[in-house]
Amino acid sequence: MTTQNDLEAELQRLRSENERLKSNARRGISLKVSEKGGLSVYGLGRFPTTLYPEQWTRLLALSDQILSFIEENRGQLKWKDASTEESS
């Protein structure tokens, strides 16, 4: 049987966890190992971007090519806000 004290303790635990998650979201980008062993990048969008290490290695090897493509196609690409476009 759940007591009032148990419910209050659980509510406090959930509030604390919620605050911790909110503060992590404000920090920007973070990295974690996923349950399946992939590398997850949090903070880019609503959901994490998760790839396996060999996929990240291949993608990062193309970073110059990706940046050039962005520059060449700047007018066709959609930017989330004006500061993103100006800072790039």
PyMOL Python script that loads the backbone (N, CA, C, O; Angstrom):
from pymol import cmd

cmd.read_pdbstr("""\
ATOM      1  N   MET A   1       0.843  -1.183   0.000  1.00  0.00           N
ATOM      2  CA  MET A   1       0.000   0.000   0.000  1.00  0.00           C
ATOM      3  C   MET A   1       0.888   1.247   0.000  1.00  0.00           C
ATOM      4  O   MET A   1       1.834   1.341   0.782  1.00  0.00           O
ATOM      5  N   THR A   2       0.586   2.178  -0.859  1.00  0.00           N
ATOM      6  CA  THR A   2       1.357   3.407  -0.986  1.00  0.00           C
ATOM      7  C   THR A   2       0.839   4.436   0.017  1.00  0.00           C
ATOM      8  O   THR A   2      -0.357   4.721   0.089  1.00  0.00           O
ATOM      9  N   THR A   3       1.781   4.982   0.788  1.00  0.00           N
ATOM     10  CA  THR A   3       1.395   5.975   1.784  1.00  0.00           C
ATOM     11  C   THR A   3       1.553   7.379   1.213  1.00  0.00           C
ATOM     12  O   THR A   3       2.152   7.577   0.156  1.00  0.00           O
ATOM     13  N   GLN A   4       1.004   8.342   1.936  1.00  0.00           N
ATOM     14  CA  GLN A   4       1.137   9.749   1.534  1.00  0.00           C
ATOM     15  C   GLN A   4       2.609  10.143   1.477  1.00  0.00           C
ATOM     16  O   GLN A   4       3.019  10.868   0.571  1.00  0.00           O
ATOM     17  N   ASN A   5       3.401   9.673   2.429  1.00  0.00           N
ATOM     18  CA  ASN A   5       4.840   9.982   2.444  1.00  0.00           C
ATOM     19  C   ASN A   5       5.542   9.402   1.217  1.00  0.00           C
ATOM     20  O   ASN A   5       6.419  10.043   0.638  1.00  0.00           O
ATOM     21  N   ASP A   6       5.154   8.187   0.821  1.00  0.00           N
ATOM     22  CA  ASP A   6       5.726   7.568  -0.380  1.00  0.00           C
ATOM     23  C   ASP A   6       5.408   8.405  -1.617  1.00  0.00           C
ATOM     24  O   ASP A   6       6.275   8.642  -2.458  1.00  0.00           O
ATOM     25  N   LEU A   7       4.166   8.846  -1.716  1.00  0.00           N
ATOM     26  CA  LEU A   7       3.754   9.660  -2.858  1.00  0.00           C
ATOM     27  C   LEU A   7       4.504  10.993  -2.896  1.00  0.00           C
ATOM     28  O   LEU A   7       4.929  11.446  -3.958  1.00  0.00           O
ATOM     29  N   GLU A   8       4.659  11.611  -1.728  1.00  0.00           N
ATOM     30  CA  GLU A   8       5.382  12.879  -1.672  1.00  0.00           C
ATOM     31  C   GLU A   8       6.853  12.699  -2.012  1.00  0.00           C
ATOM     32  O   GLU A   8       7.445  13.545  -2.683  1.00  0.00           O
ATOM     33  N   ALA A   9       7.449  11.599  -1.552  1.00  0.00           N
ATOM     34  CA  ALA A   9       8.851  11.320  -1.882  1.00  0.00           C
ATOM     35  C   ALA A   9       9.024  11.078  -3.373  1.00  0.00           C
ATOM     36  O   ALA A   9       9.987  11.559  -3.969  1.00  0.00           O
ATOM     37  N   GLU A  10       8.102  10.337  -3.982  1.00  0.00           N
ATOM     38  CA  GLU A  10       8.157  10.085  -5.422  1.00  0.00           C
ATOM     39  C   GLU A  10       7.961  11.373  -6.208  1.00  0.00           C
ATOM     40  O   GLU A  10       8.640  11.597  -7.209  1.00  0.00           O
ATOM     41  N   LEU A  11       7.043  12.215  -5.766  1.00  0.00           N
ATOM     42  CA  LEU A  11       6.822  13.504  -6.421  1.00  0.00           C
ATOM     43  C   LEU A  11       8.085  14.354  -6.357  1.00  0.00           C
ATOM     44  O   LEU A  11       8.456  14.981  -7.349  1.00  0.00           O
ATOM     45  N   GLN A  12       8.740  14.384  -5.222  1.00  0.00           N
ATOM     46  CA  GLN A  12       9.973  15.159  -5.080  1.00  0.00           C
ATOM     47  C   GLN A  12      11.078  14.592  -5.972  1.00  0.00           C
ATOM     48  O   GLN A  12      11.839  15.343  -6.583  1.00  0.00           O
ATOM     49  N   ARG A  13      11.159  13.252  -6.042  1.00  0.00           N
ATOM     50  CA  ARG A  13      12.165  12.617  -6.906  1.00  0.00           C
ATOM     51  C   ARG A  13      11.921  12.991  -8.362  1.00  0.00           C
ATOM     52  O   ARG A  13      12.863  13.307  -9.089  1.00  0.00           O
ATOM     53  N   LEU A  14      10.669  12.958  -8.790  1.00  0.00           N
ATOM     54  CA  LEU A  14      10.332  13.302 -10.170  1.00  0.00           C
ATOM     55  C   LEU A  14      10.597  14.777 -10.457  1.00  0.00           C
ATOM     56  O   LEU A  14      11.066  15.124 -11.541  1.00  0.00           O
ATOM     57  N   ARG A  15      10.302  15.634  -9.503  1.00  0.00           N
ATOM     58  CA  ARG A  15      10.604  17.054  -9.694  1.00  0.00           C
ATOM     59  C   ARG A  15      12.101  17.285  -9.839  1.00  0.00           C
ATOM     60  O   ARG A  15      12.538  18.062 -10.688  1.00  0.00           O
ATOM     61  N   SER A  16      12.883  16.609  -9.008  1.00  0.00           N
ATOM     62  CA  SER A  16      14.344  16.739  -9.085  1.00  0.00           C
ATOM     63  C   SER A  16      14.872  16.238 -10.426  1.00  0.00           C
ATOM     64  O   SER A  16      15.729  16.868 -11.045  1.00  0.00           O
ATOM     65  N   GLU A  17      14.347  15.095 -10.864  1.00  0.00           N
ATOM     66  CA  GLU A  17      14.775  14.543 -12.148  1.00  0.00           C
ATOM     67  C   GLU A  17      14.389  15.475 -13.288  1.00  0.00           C
ATOM     68  O   GLU A  17      15.166  15.662 -14.224  1.00  0.00           O
ATOM     69  N   ASN A  18      13.203  16.060 -13.219  1.00  0.00           N
ATOM     70  CA  ASN A  18      12.754  16.995 -14.239  1.00  0.00           C
ATOM     71  C   ASN A  18      13.676  18.206 -14.310  1.00  0.00           C
ATOM     72  O   ASN A  18      14.033  18.645 -15.404  1.00  0.00           O
ATOM     73  N   GLU A  19      14.063  18.748 -13.170  1.00  0.00           N
ATOM     74  CA  GLU A  19      14.984  19.889 -13.137  1.00  0.00           C
ATOM     75  C   GLU A  19      16.345  19.520 -13.723  1.00  0.00           C
ATOM     76  O   GLU A  19      16.946  20.298 -14.464  1.00  0.00           O
ATOM     77  N   ARG A  20      16.817  18.328 -13.383  1.00  0.00           N
ATOM     78  CA  ARG A  20      18.104  17.874 -13.916  1.00  0.00           C
ATOM     79  C   ARG A  20      18.046  17.761 -15.436  1.00  0.00           C
ATOM     80  O   ARG A  20      18.973  18.183 -16.128  1.00  0.00           O
ATOM     81  N   LEU A  21      16.966  17.196 -15.951  1.00  0.00           N
ATOM     82  CA  LEU A  21      16.822  17.055 -17.397  1.00  0.00           C
ATOM     83  C   LEU A  21      16.720  18.411 -18.082  1.00  0.00           C
ATOM     84  O   LEU A  21      17.291  18.608 -19.154  1.00  0.00           O
ATOM     85  N   LYS A  22      15.996  19.350 -17.472  1.00  0.00           N
ATOM     86  CA  LYS A  22      15.888  20.695 -18.039  1.00  0.00           C
ATOM     87  C   LYS A  22      17.238  21.390 -18.059  1.00  0.00           C
ATOM     88  O   LYS A  22      17.578  22.048 -19.043  1.00  0.00           O
ATOM     89  N   SER A  23      18.009  21.256 -16.995  1.00  0.00           N
ATOM     90  CA  SER A  23      19.317  21.919 -16.959  1.00  0.00           C
ATOM     91  C   SER A  23      20.265  21.300 -17.966  1.00  0.00           C
ATOM     92  O   SER A  23      21.089  22.006 -18.547  1.00  0.00           O
ATOM     93  N   ASN A  24      20.167  19.991 -18.188  1.00  0.00           N
ATOM     94  CA  ASN A  24      20.995  19.343 -19.214  1.00  0.00           C
ATOM     95  C   ASN A  24      20.641  19.869 -20.597  1.00  0.00           C
ATOM     96  O   ASN A  24      21.525  20.063 -21.432  1.00  0.00           O
ATOM     97  N   ALA A  25      19.355  20.101 -20.846  1.00  0.00           N
ATOM     98  CA  ALA A  25      18.911  20.588 -22.151  1.00  0.00           C
ATOM     99  C   ALA A  25      19.446  21.988 -22.412  1.00  0.00           C
ATOM    100  O   ALA A  25      19.732  22.332 -23.558  1.00  0.00           O
ATOM    101  N   ARG A  26      19.584  22.795 -21.375  1.00  0.00           N
ATOM    102  CA  ARG A  26      20.079  24.163 -21.542  1.00  0.00           C
ATOM    103  C   ARG A  26      21.576  24.204 -21.802  1.00  0.00           C
ATOM    104  O   ARG A  26      22.085  25.217 -22.280  1.00  0.00           O
ATOM    105  N   ARG A  27      22.273  23.156 -21.509  1.00  0.00           N
ATOM    106  CA  ARG A  27      23.732  23.140 -21.645  1.00  0.00           C
ATOM    107  C   ARG A  27      24.195  23.031 -23.088  1.00  0.00           C
ATOM    108  O   ARG A  27      25.361  23.300 -23.379  1.00  0.00           O
ATOM    109  N   GLY A  28      23.326  22.649 -23.981  1.00  0.00           N
ATOM    110  CA  GLY A  28      23.726  22.525 -25.371  1.00  0.00           C
ATOM    111  C   GLY A  28      23.865  21.078 -25.782  1.00  0.00           C
ATOM    112  O   GLY A  28      23.012  20.247 -25.469  1.00  0.00           O
ATOM    113  N   ILE A  29      24.933  20.781 -26.477  1.00  0.00           N
ATOM    114  CA  ILE A  29      25.121  19.455 -27.047  1.00  0.00           C
ATOM    115  C   ILE A  29      25.829  18.547 -26.047  1.00  0.00           C
ATOM    116  O   ILE A  29      26.783  18.949 -25.381  1.00  0.00           O
ATOM    117  N   SER A  30      25.331  17.301 -25.958  1.00  0.00           N
ATOM    118  CA  SER A  30      25.975  16.305 -25.105  1.00  0.00           C
ATOM    119  C   SER A  30      26.054  14.979 -25.843  1.00  0.00           C
ATOM    120  O   SER A  30      25.314  14.741 -26.798  1.00  0.00           O
ATOM    121  N   LEU A  31      26.953  14.123 -25.394  1.00  0.00           N
ATOM    122  CA  LEU A  31      27.188  12.825 -26.023  1.00  0.00           C
ATOM    123  C   LEU A  31      26.927  11.709 -25.024  1.00  0.00           C
ATOM    124  O   LEU A  31      27.234  11.835 -23.839  1.00  0.00           O
ATOM    125  N   LYS A  32      26.358  10.619 -25.515  1.00  0.00           N
ATOM    126  CA  LYS A  32      26.124   9.443 -24.673  1.00  0.00           C
ATOM    127  C   LYS A  32      26.274   8.194 -25.514  1.00  0.00           C
ATOM    128  O   LYS A  32      26.144   8.230 -26.737  1.00  0.00           O
ATOM    129  N   VAL A  33      26.549   7.085 -24.841  1.00  0.00           N
ATOM    130  CA  VAL A  33      26.561   5.783 -25.502  1.00  0.00           C
ATOM    131  C   VAL A  33      25.145   5.230 -25.400  1.00  0.00           C
ATOM    132  O   VAL A  33      24.576   5.161 -24.311  1.00  0.00           O
ATOM    133  N   SER A  34      24.581   4.837 -26.536  1.00  0.00           N
ATOM    134  CA  SER A  34      23.218   4.315 -26.549  1.00  0.00           C
ATOM    135  C   SER A  34      23.187   2.888 -26.000  1.00  0.00           C
ATOM    136  O   SER A  34      24.230   2.267 -25.795  1.00  0.00           O
ATOM    137  N   GLU A  35      21.977   2.380 -25.765  1.00  0.00           N
ATOM    138  CA  GLU A  35      21.815   1.010 -25.264  1.00  0.00           C
ATOM    139  C   GLU A  35      22.434  -0.015 -26.201  1.00  0.00           C
ATOM    140  O   GLU A  35      22.917  -1.057 -25.756  1.00  0.00           O
ATOM    141  N   LYS A  36      22.422   0.277 -27.499  1.00  0.00           N
ATOM    142  CA  LYS A  36      22.948  -0.667 -28.482  1.00  0.00           C
ATOM    143  C   LYS A  36      24.401  -0.395 -28.851  1.00  0.00           C
ATOM    144  O   LYS A  36      24.937  -1.020 -29.766  1.00  0.00           O
ATOM    145  N   GLY A  37      25.043   0.535 -28.143  1.00  0.00           N
ATOM    146  CA  GLY A  37      26.463   0.788 -28.378  1.00  0.00           C
ATOM    147  C   GLY A  37      26.763   1.858 -29.404  1.00  0.00           C
ATOM    148  O   GLY A  37      27.910   1.991 -29.830  1.00  0.00           O
ATOM    149  N   GLY A  38      25.786   2.612 -29.805  1.00  0.00           N
ATOM    150  CA  GLY A  38      26.015   3.710 -30.734  1.00  0.00           C
ATOM    151  C   GLY A  38      26.364   4.982 -29.978  1.00  0.00           C
ATOM    152  O   GLY A  38      26.222   5.052 -28.757  1.00  0.00           O
ATOM    153  N   LEU A  39      26.815   5.970 -30.705  1.00  0.00           N
ATOM    154  CA  LEU A  39      27.120   7.279 -30.126  1.00  0.00           C
ATOM    155  C   LEU A  39      25.946   8.202 -30.424  1.00  0.00           C
ATOM    156  O   LEU A  39      25.637   8.479 -31.582  1.00  0.00           O
ATOM    157  N   SER A  40      25.297   8.674 -29.361  1.00  0.00           N
ATOM    158  CA  SER A  40      24.140   9.556 -29.501  1.00  0.00           C
ATOM    159  C   SER A  40      24.539  10.982 -29.183  1.00  0.00           C
ATOM    160  O   SER A  40      25.181  11.246 -28.166  1.00  0.00           O
ATOM    161  N   VAL A  41      24.153  11.907 -30.062  1.00  0.00           N
ATOM    162  CA  VAL A  41      24.384  13.332 -29.852  1.00  0.00           C
ATOM    163  C   VAL A  41      23.043  13.958 -29.500  1.00  0.00           C
ATOM    164  O   VAL A  41      22.095  13.905 -30.283  1.00  0.00           O
ATOM    165  N   TYR A  42      22.974  14.549 -28.315  1.00  0.00           N
ATOM    166  CA  TYR A  42      21.766  15.199 -27.836  1.00  0.00           C
ATOM    167  C   TYR A  42      21.926  16.706 -27.964  1.00  0.00           C
ATOM    168  O   TYR A  42      23.032  17.235 -27.845  1.00  0.00           O
ATOM    169  N   GLY A  43      20.813  17.395 -28.208  1.00  0.00           N
ATOM    170  CA  GLY A  43      20.828  18.848 -28.226  1.00  0.00           C
ATOM    171  C   GLY A  43      20.776  19.472 -29.608  1.00  0.00           C
ATOM    172  O   GLY A  43      20.756  20.697 -29.731  1.00  0.00           O
ATOM    173  N   LEU A  44      20.755  18.658 -30.644  1.00  0.00           N
ATOM    174  CA  LEU A  44      20.653  19.196 -32.004  1.00  0.00           C
ATOM    175  C   LEU A  44      19.207  19.402 -32.415  1.00  0.00           C
ATOM    176  O   LEU A  44      18.901  20.302 -33.197  1.00  0.00           O
ATOM    177  N   GLY A  45      18.328  18.580 -31.895  1.00  0.00           N
ATOM    178  CA  GLY A  45      16.910  18.649 -32.219  1.00  0.00           C
ATOM    179  C   GLY A  45      16.117  17.986 -31.124  1.00  0.00           C
ATOM    180  O   GLY A  45      16.613  17.781 -30.016  1.00  0.00           O
ATOM    181  N   ARG A  46      14.901  17.658 -31.432  1.00  0.00           N
ATOM    182  CA  ARG A  46      14.022  17.057 -30.435  1.00  0.00           C
ATOM    183  C   ARG A  46      14.505  15.673 -30.012  1.00  0.00           C
ATOM    184  O   ARG A  46      14.398  15.303 -28.843  1.00  0.00           O
ATOM    185  N   PHE A  47      15.034  14.917 -30.959  1.00  0.00           N
ATOM    186  CA  PHE A  47      15.506  13.566 -30.689  1.00  0.00           C
ATOM    187  C   PHE A  47      17.013  13.504 -30.885  1.00  0.00           C
ATOM    188  O   PHE A  47      17.575  14.319 -31.616  1.00  0.00           O
ATOM    189  N   PRO A  48      17.673  12.545 -30.241  1.00  0.00           N
ATOM    190  CA  PRO A  48      19.124  12.422 -30.436  1.00  0.00           C
ATOM    191  C   PRO A  48      19.454  11.902 -31.836  1.00  0.00           C
ATOM    192  O   PRO A  48      18.641  11.238 -32.480  1.00  0.00           O
ATOM    193  N   THR A  49      20.649  12.218 -32.280  1.00  0.00           N
ATOM    194  CA  THR A  49      21.179  11.660 -33.519  1.00  0.00           C
ATOM    195  C   THR A  49      22.133  10.552 -33.104  1.00  0.00           C
ATOM    196  O   THR A  49      23.127  10.813 -32.425  1.00  0.00           O
ATOM    197  N   THR A  50      21.844   9.312 -33.504  1.00  0.00           N
ATOM    198  CA  THR A  50      22.637   8.171 -33.064  1.00  0.00           C
ATOM    199  C   THR A  50      23.190   7.421 -34.262  1.00  0.00           C
ATOM    200  O   THR A  50      22.449   7.025 -35.161  1.00  0.00           O
ATOM    201  N   LEU A  51      24.493   7.234 -34.261  1.00  0.00           N
ATOM    202  CA  LEU A  51      25.186   6.441 -35.277  1.00  0.00           C
ATOM    203  C   LEU A  51      26.214   5.568 -34.570  1.00  0.00           C
ATOM    204  O   LEU A  51      26.619   5.864 -33.446  1.00  0.00           O
ATOM    205  N   TYR A  52      26.630   4.504 -35.224  1.00  0.00           N
ATOM    206  CA  TYR A  52      27.711   3.674 -34.687  1.00  0.00           C
ATOM    207  C   TYR A  52      29.037   4.368 -34.972  1.00  0.00           C
ATOM    208  O   TYR A  52      29.120   5.189 -35.885  1.00  0.00           O
ATOM    209  N   PRO A  53      30.081   4.044 -34.197  1.00  0.00           N
ATOM    210  CA  PRO A  53      31.367   4.749 -34.338  1.00  0.00           C
ATOM    211  C   PRO A  53      31.910   4.789 -35.766  1.00  0.00           C
ATOM    212  O   PRO A  53      32.435   5.814 -36.200  1.00  0.00           O
ATOM    213  N   GLU A  54      31.787   3.687 -36.491  1.00  0.00           N
ATOM    214  CA  GLU A  54      32.309   3.689 -37.867  1.00  0.00           C
ATOM    215  C   GLU A  54      31.515   4.640 -38.762  1.00  0.00           C
ATOM    216  O   GLU A  54      32.067   5.203 -39.708  1.00  0.00           O
ATOM    217  N   GLN A  55      30.232   4.823 -38.472  1.00  0.00           N
ATOM    218  CA  GLN A  55      29.426   5.770 -39.237  1.00  0.00           C
ATOM    219  C   GLN A  55      29.839   7.207 -38.916  1.00  0.00           C
ATOM    220  O   GLN A  55      29.941   8.040 -39.816  1.00  0.00           O
ATOM    221  N   TRP A  56      30.080   7.501 -37.621  1.00  0.00           N
ATOM    222  CA  TRP A  56      30.554   8.835 -37.250  1.00  0.00           C
ATOM    223  C   TRP A  56      31.900   9.115 -37.898  1.00  0.00           C
ATOM    224  O   TRP A  56      32.136  10.224 -38.379  1.00  0.00           O
ATOM    225  N   THR A  57      32.783   8.127 -37.918  1.00  0.00           N
ATOM    226  CA  THR A  57      34.114   8.302 -38.512  1.00  0.00           C
ATOM    227  C   THR A  57      33.990   8.629 -39.999  1.00  0.00           C
ATOM    228  O   THR A  57      34.661   9.534 -40.495  1.00  0.00           O
ATOM    229  N   ARG A  58      33.133   7.895 -40.709  1.00  0.00           N
ATOM    230  CA  ARG A  58      32.929   8.162 -42.136  1.00  0.00           C
ATOM    231  C   ARG A  58      32.332   9.551 -42.358  1.00  0.00           C
ATOM    232  O   ARG A  58      32.756  10.275 -43.258  1.00  0.00           O
ATOM    233  N   LEU A  59      31.353   9.919 -41.541  1.00  0.00           N
ATOM    234  CA  LEU A  59      30.707  11.220 -41.676  1.00  0.00           C
ATOM    235  C   LEU A  59      31.687  12.354 -41.375  1.00  0.00           C
ATOM    236  O   LEU A  59      31.739  13.338 -42.112  1.00  0.00           O
ATOM    237  N   LEU A  60      32.453  12.223 -40.312  1.00  0.00           N
ATOM    238  CA  LEU A  60      33.412  13.267 -39.943  1.00  0.00           C
ATOM    239  C   LEU A  60      34.516  13.413 -40.981  1.00  0.00           C
ATOM    240  O   LEU A  60      35.054  14.506 -41.159  1.00  0.00           O
ATOM    241  N   ALA A  61      34.858  12.335 -41.665  1.00  0.00           N
ATOM    242  CA  ALA A  61      35.856  12.408 -42.732  1.00  0.00           C
ATOM    243  C   ALA A  61      35.353  13.260 -43.898  1.00  0.00           C
ATOM    244  O   ALA A  61      36.146  13.766 -44.692  1.00  0.00           O
ATOM    245  N   LEU A  62      34.048  13.413 -43.993  1.00  0.00           N
ATOM    246  CA  LEU A  62      33.441  14.210 -45.060  1.00  0.00           C
ATOM    247  C   LEU A  62      33.128  15.638 -44.617  1.00  0.00           C
ATOM    248  O   LEU A  62      32.441  16.359 -45.340  1.00  0.00           O
ATOM    249  N   SER A  63      33.607  16.062 -43.457  1.00  0.00           N
ATOM    250  CA  SER A  63      33.206  17.359 -42.911  1.00  0.00           C
ATOM    251  C   SER A  63      33.503  18.523 -43.855  1.00  0.00           C
ATOM    252  O   SER A  63      32.668  19.416 -43.999  1.00  0.00           O
ATOM    253  N   ASP A  64      34.670  18.537 -44.499  1.00  0.00           N
ATOM    254  CA  ASP A  64      34.981  19.615 -45.447  1.00  0.00           C
ATOM    255  C   ASP A  64      34.003  19.614 -46.620  1.00  0.00           C
ATOM    256  O   ASP A  64      33.540  20.667 -47.058  1.00  0.00           O
ATOM    257  N   GLN A  65      33.697  18.426 -47.120  1.00  0.00           N
ATOM    258  CA  GLN A  65      32.768  18.292 -48.234  1.00  0.00           C
ATOM    259  C   GLN A  65      31.360  18.743 -47.817  1.00  0.00           C
ATOM    260  O   GLN A  65      30.665  19.395 -48.597  1.00  0.00           O
ATOM    261  N   ILE A  66      30.944  18.406 -46.613  1.00  0.00           N
ATOM    262  CA  ILE A  66      29.623  18.811 -46.120  1.00  0.00           C
ATOM    263  C   ILE A  66      29.556  20.325 -45.972  1.00  0.00           C
ATOM    264  O   ILE A  66      28.570  20.940 -46.376  1.00  0.00           O
ATOM    265  N   LEU A  67      30.593  20.936 -45.397  1.00  0.00           N
ATOM    266  CA  LEU A  67      30.616  22.394 -45.238  1.00  0.00           C
ATOM    267  C   LEU A  67      30.597  23.101 -46.589  1.00  0.00           C
ATOM    268  O   LEU A  67      29.920  24.117 -46.742  1.00  0.00           O
ATOM    269  N   SER A  68      31.330  22.580 -47.566  1.00  0.00           N
ATOM    270  CA  SER A  68      31.319  23.158 -48.912  1.00  0.00           C
ATOM    271  C   SER A  68      29.933  23.056 -49.537  1.00  0.00           C
ATOM    272  O   SER A  68      29.451  24.002 -50.160  1.00  0.00           O
ATOM    273  N   PHE A  69      29.297  21.898 -49.366  1.00  0.00           N
ATOM    274  CA  PHE A  69      27.955  21.702 -49.899  1.00  0.00           C
ATOM    275  C   PHE A  69      26.981  22.704 -49.282  1.00  0.00           C
ATOM    276  O   PHE A  69      26.142  23.271 -49.982  1.00  0.00           O
ATOM    277  N   ILE A  70      27.093  22.919 -47.988  1.00  0.00           N
ATOM    278  CA  ILE A  70      26.226  23.890 -47.310  1.00  0.00           C
ATOM    279  C   ILE A  70      26.432  25.283 -47.902  1.00  0.00           C
ATOM    280  O   ILE A  70      25.465  25.988 -48.189  1.00  0.00           O
ATOM    281  N   GLU A  71      27.682  25.673 -48.082  1.00  0.00           N
ATOM    282  CA  GLU A  71      27.970  26.991 -48.660  1.00  0.00           C
ATOM    283  C   GLU A  71      27.406  27.112 -50.069  1.00  0.00           C
ATOM    284  O   GLU A  71      26.794  28.127 -50.403  1.00  0.00           O
ATOM    285  N   GLU A  72      27.604  26.093 -50.896  1.00  0.00           N
ATOM    286  CA  GLU A  72      27.155  26.124 -52.286  1.00  0.00           C
ATOM    287  C   GLU A  72      25.628  26.142 -52.399  1.00  0.00           C
ATOM    288  O   GLU A  72      25.081  26.635 -53.386  1.00  0.00           O
ATOM    289  N   ASN A  73      24.950  25.606 -51.394  1.00  0.00           N
ATOM    290  CA  ASN A  73      23.497  25.482 -51.444  1.00  0.00           C
ATOM    291  C   ASN A  73      22.805  26.310 -50.363  1.00  0.00           C
ATOM    292  O   ASN A  73      21.658  26.044 -50.007  1.00  0.00           O
ATOM    293  N   ARG A  74      23.501  27.300 -49.853  1.00  0.00           N
ATOM    294  CA  ARG A  74      23.004  28.128 -48.742  1.00  0.00           C
ATOM    295  C   ARG A  74      21.597  28.680 -49.013  1.00  0.00           C
ATOM    296  O   ARG A  74      20.754  28.670 -48.116  1.00  0.00           O
ATOM    297  N   GLY A  75      21.338  29.149 -50.206  1.00  0.00           N
ATOM    298  CA  GLY A  75      20.045  29.748 -50.521  1.00  0.00           C
ATOM    299  C   GLY A  75      18.909  28.753 -50.586  1.00  0.00           C
ATOM    300  O   GLY A  75      17.753  29.128 -50.391  1.00  0.00           O
ATOM    301  N   GLN A  76      19.207  27.493 -50.853  1.00  0.00           N
ATOM    302  CA  GLN A  76      18.159  26.473 -50.961  1.00  0.00           C
ATOM    303  C   GLN A  76      17.892  25.771 -49.636  1.00  0.00           C
ATOM    304  O   GLN A  76      16.845  25.148 -49.462  1.00  0.00           O
ATOM    305  N   LEU A  77      18.824  25.869 -48.713  1.00  0.00           N
ATOM    306  CA  LEU A  77      18.680  25.183 -47.436  1.00  0.00           C
ATOM    307  C   LEU A  77      17.823  25.996 -46.478  1.00  0.00           C
ATOM    308  O   LEU A  77      17.873  27.226 -46.479  1.00  0.00           O
ATOM    309  N   LYS A  78      17.045  25.310 -45.670  1.00  0.00           N
ATOM    310  CA  LYS A  78      16.207  25.974 -44.687  1.00  0.00           C
ATOM    311  C   LYS A  78      16.978  26.078 -43.376  1.00  0.00           C
ATOM    312  O   LYS A  78      17.545  25.099 -42.889  1.00  0.00           O
ATOM    313  N   TRP A  79      16.985  27.284 -42.817  1.00  0.00           N
ATOM    314  CA  TRP A  79      17.661  27.539 -41.548  1.00  0.00           C
ATOM    315  C   TRP A  79      16.601  27.697 -40.478  1.00  0.00           C
ATOM    316  O   TRP A  79      15.555  28.300 -40.718  1.00  0.00           O
ATOM    317  N   LYS A  80      16.867  27.155 -39.291  1.00  0.00           N
ATOM    318  CA  LYS A  80      15.889  27.224 -38.198  1.00  0.00           C
ATOM    319  C   LYS A  80      15.654  28.648 -37.738  1.00  0.00           C
ATOM    320  O   LYS A  80      14.527  29.009 -37.396  1.00  0.00           O
ATOM    321  N   ASP A  81      16.709  29.473 -37.723  1.00  0.00           N
ATOM    322  CA  ASP A  81      16.571  30.884 -37.352  1.00  0.00           C
ATOM    323  C   ASP A  81      17.691  31.678 -37.995  1.00  0.00           C
ATOM    324  O   ASP A  81      18.653  31.102 -38.503  1.00  0.00           O
ATOM    325  N   ALA A  82      17.573  32.985 -37.976  1.00  0.00           N
ATOM    326  CA  ALA A  82      18.538  33.855 -38.653  1.00  0.00           C
ATOM    327  C   ALA A  82      19.927  33.758 -38.040  1.00  0.00           C
ATOM    328  O   ALA A  82      20.916  33.875 -38.763  1.00  0.00           O
ATOM    329  N   SER A  83      20.035  33.548 -36.725  1.00  0.00           N
ATOM    330  CA  SER A  83      21.357  33.484 -36.087  1.00  0.00           C
ATOM    331  C   SER A  83      22.147  32.274 -36.556  1.00  0.00           C
ATOM    332  O   SER A  83      23.375  32.324 -36.619  1.00  0.00           O
ATOM    333  N   THR A  84      21.448  31.169 -36.892  1.00  0.00           N
ATOM    334  CA  THR A  84      22.140  29.981 -37.386  1.00  0.00           C
ATOM    335  C   THR A  84      22.811  30.263 -38.714  1.00  0.00           C
ATOM    336  O   THR A  84      23.953  29.861 -38.935  1.00  0.00           O
ATOM    337  N   GLU A  85      22.107  30.951 -39.599  1.00  0.00           N
ATOM    338  CA  GLU A  85      22.643  31.250 -40.926  1.00  0.00           C
ATOM    339  C   GLU A  85      23.810  32.233 -40.818  1.00  0.00           C
ATOM    340  O   GLU A  85      24.825  32.064 -41.495  1.00  0.00           O
ATOM    341  N   GLU A  86      23.677  33.228 -39.996  1.00  0.00           N
ATOM    342  CA  GLU A  86      24.720  34.246 -39.890  1.00  0.00           C
ATOM    343  C   GLU A  86      25.976  33.722 -39.212  1.00  0.00           C
ATOM    344  O   GLU A  86      27.080  34.153 -39.543  1.00  0.00           O
ATOM    345  N   SER A  87      25.822  32.790 -38.258  1.00  0.00           N
ATOM    346  CA  SER A  87      26.989  32.287 -37.547  1.00  0.00           C
ATOM    347  C   SER A  87      27.726  31.212 -38.316  1.00  0.00           C
ATOM    348  O   SER A  87      28.848  30.859 -37.954  1.00  0.00           O
ATOM    349  N   SER A  88      27.118  30.679 -39.374  1.00  0.00           N
ATOM    350  CA  SER A  88      27.746  29.618 -40.148  1.00  0.00           C
ATOM    351  C   SER A  88      28.754  30.160 -41.122  1.00  0.00           C
ATOM    352  O   SER A  88      29.378  29.393 -41.856  1.00  0.00           O
TER     353      SER A  88
END
""", "prot")
cmd.dss("prot")
cmd.show_as("cartoon", "prot")
cmd.util.cbc("prot")
cmd.orient("prot")
